Amino acid sequence: MDLPLRNYPNVNGAYCLRDMWASEAYRVLTRIEIDVLNIFMLKRQVRKVNGKRRNKNKPEYEVINAKRISFLYSEAASCGINKNSFTRSLDHLLFLGFIDITHPSEGNHDPTLFGISDRWRLFGTSCHIPAYREKPENGVGIHTRFHSHPHQ
């Protein structure tokens, strides 16, 4: 069986911490949520840091765009992820602490910007504070067929 070609970001690879893979939060992710998280990791831009190193044989890297990553629904669709699955994946990754919303979308041609977060380390402890997306207050997406509009 041939797998469909997917339009992943054009990078050589992504680096993920071993702690993340072994965490309780990572274990509860579904396959699609893992795919979305991996694409977020591929979208990071890193550069070598000159100067001090923890290990003299390994260079240090820093993430340049850690809090300014956009991931559009059209990009998810080109990777084989449908709209509903992508929305659920974003909500769950946000809840578990793998990503944060750093700039919510304000409408036309203004994408939501995400940031890679370390809150997943606190998942399963009393210190974990789950995050949620803000729901629109204009009634968009709410089934209002037989109900009064919220602004009337």
C-alpha positions in Angstrom: 0.0 0.0 0.0 1.4 3.4 -1.0 1.1 6.2 1.5 -0.2 9.5 0.1 2.5 12.2 -0.4 2.3 14.8 2.4 3.4 18.4 2.2 5.6 18.6 5.3 7.8 21.6 6.0 11.1 21.4 4.0 13.7 20.9 6.7 16.2 18.2 7.4 14.8 17.1 10.7 13.5 18.0 14.1 14.9 17.6 17.6 12.7 16.6 20.5 13.7 16.0 24.0 13.8 12.5 25.4 12.0 13.8 28.5 9.1 14.8 26.3 8.8 11.3 24.7 8.9 9.7 28.2 6.4 12.1 29.7 2.9 11.2 30.9 1.5 14.0 28.7 3.1 12.5 25.5 1.7 9.0 26.3 -1.9 10.3 26.1 -1.5 11.8 22.6 -3.3 10.2 19.7 -1.5 9.5 16.4 -2.9 12.6 14.7 -1.9 14.8 17.8 1.6 13.4 17.6 1.7 14.2 13.8 0.6 17.8 14.6 3.1 18.2 17.4 5.9 16.8 15.1 4.9 19.4 12.4 5.2 22.1 15.0 8.7 20.8 15.9 9.6 20.9 12.2 8.4 24.5 11.9 10.9 25.6 14.5 13.9 27.6 13.2 17.1 26.9 15.1 20.6 28.3 14.9 24.0 27.5 16.4 25.0 29.5 19.4 28.6 30.6 19.5 30.2 30.6 22.9 29.8 28.4 25.9 28.8 24.8 25.5 27.6 22.3 28.0 29.5 19.5 26.2 32.6 20.5 24.2 31.8 18.0 21.5 28.2 19.1 20.9 27.2 22.6 19.7 24.4 24.5 21.4 21.3 25.6 19.5 18.6 28.1 20.2 15.1 28.3 18.7 14.6 31.6 16.9 10.8 31.5 16.3 9.8 29.6 19.5 6.8 31.9 20.1 5.9 32.9 16.5 4.9 29.7 14.7 1.9 29.7 12.4 0.1 26.5 11.4 -2.9 27.1 9.1 -5.8 24.7 8.4 -4.8 24.6 4.7 -1.3 23.4 5.8 -2.9 20.7 7.9 -5.0 19.7 5.0 -2.0 19.4 2.8 -0.4 17.1 5.4 -3.5 14.8 5.3 -5.2 16.1 8.5 -8.8 17.1 8.2 -10.2 20.3 9.8 -12.0 18.6 12.7 -9.1 16.4 13.7 -6.8 19.4 13.5 -9.0 21.5 15.7 -9.2 18.7 18.3 -5.5 18.2 18.1 -4.8 21.9 18.7 -7.2 21.9 21.7 -5.6 18.8 23.3 -2.0 20.0 22.7 -2.9 23.3 24.3 -4.6 21.6 27.2 -1.6 19.3 27.8 0.9 22.1 27.6 2.9 21.3 24.4 1.8 24.5 22.7 0.5 28.0 23.7 -1.4 30.6 21.7 0.8 33.7 21.6 -1.3 35.7 19.2 -5.0 34.8 18.6 -6.3 35.4 15.1 -8.3 38.6 14.7 -9.9 37.8 11.4 -9.0 38.2 7.8 -5.4 37.3 6.9 -4.3 37.3 10.5 -3.2 33.8 11.4 -3.0 32.5 14.9 0.5 32.3 16.2 1.6 29.5 18.5 4.5 28.9 20.7 6.3 25.8 21.9 5.7 25.4 25.6 7.2 23.4 28.5 4.0 23.2 30.5 3.8 19.5 29.5 6.4 18.8 32.2 3.8 19.7 34.9 1.1 17.4 33.5 -0.2 15.0 36.1 0.9 17.2 39.0 -1.0 19.6 41.1 1.0 22.4 39.5 -0.4 21.8 36.0 -2.7 24.6 34.8 -4.5 23.6 31.6 -5.0 26.2 28.9 -7.9 26.6 26.6 -8.7 28.5 23.4 -10.9 31.5 23.7 -14.3 30.9 22.2 -15.7 33.7 20.0 -18.5 35.8 21.5 -20.1 36.7 18.2 -22.1 33.5 17.9 -20.1 32.1 15.0 -20.0 28.4 15.2 -22.8 28.2 17.7 -25.9 26.4 16.6 -28.4 29.4 16.7 -31.0 28.1 14.4 -33.7 27.7 17.0 -32.2 30.0 19.6 -32.0 33.8 19.8 -28.8 35.4 18.7 -26.5 36.2 21.6 -26.5 39.9 20.7 -30.2 40.4 20.4 
